């Protein structure tokens, strides 16, 4: 595995772990103390940015333009 592939894999896992970490963070900060359900616009934006990252990442790894 080349250094480029290793660094891209590290970037991928760091970003995915960041998205996964948002779930327990939300529960700890907002749901457990206040019992506030997440609003749909916030969830939609989180999912949209994840999809945007995944599309750009995989296009970049495949060598496509505008990845």
N, C-alpha and C positions, 0 to 999 in steps of 0.2 A: 504494500500500500504506500503510495507516494505521500509526501508531506502535504500536498494540496488536498488529497482525499482525506487525510487524517484531520486537517484543520477544518475542512467542510463538514466532516462527521461530528467534530467537536462543536461546531457552530449549531448544527442541526439539533443535537441532543441538549445543548444548553438552552436553546429557544423552546424546544418541546417541554423540557422540565420546568421552564418558567411558566408556560401555559398551564401545565398540570398543577403547579404550586399555587396558582390563583384560586383553585377550588377550596383547599383547606384554609387558605388565608382569608377568603371571604367568610367562611363559616366561623372562624375564630374572631374576626374583627366585627362582623355585623350580625350574623344570624344567631349565634348562641347568646350574646348579651341582649340583643334587641328583638330577636325573632322577626327580622325584616327579610322578606323574600327578595331575591334579586329581580331588578326590573328587566324587562325583555329587551329594551334598547341596549343596555349594557352587555347582556349576554350575546345579542346579535353582533355588536361591535367586536367583542372578543372572538367570536367564531369567524367573523369576516376577516379580521387581521390574521388569524391563524391560517385561513384558506389562502389569503394573499401571500403570506410568507411561504407556504408549501408550494404554491404554483411557481413563485419566483425562484425558490430554492431548487426545485427539480428541473426547471428550465435552465437555470445556470449550470447545474451539474451535467445536464445533457449537452451543454454547449450551444444552446439556442440564443438567439438575439433577444434582448429585453428580458433576460432572466433575472 
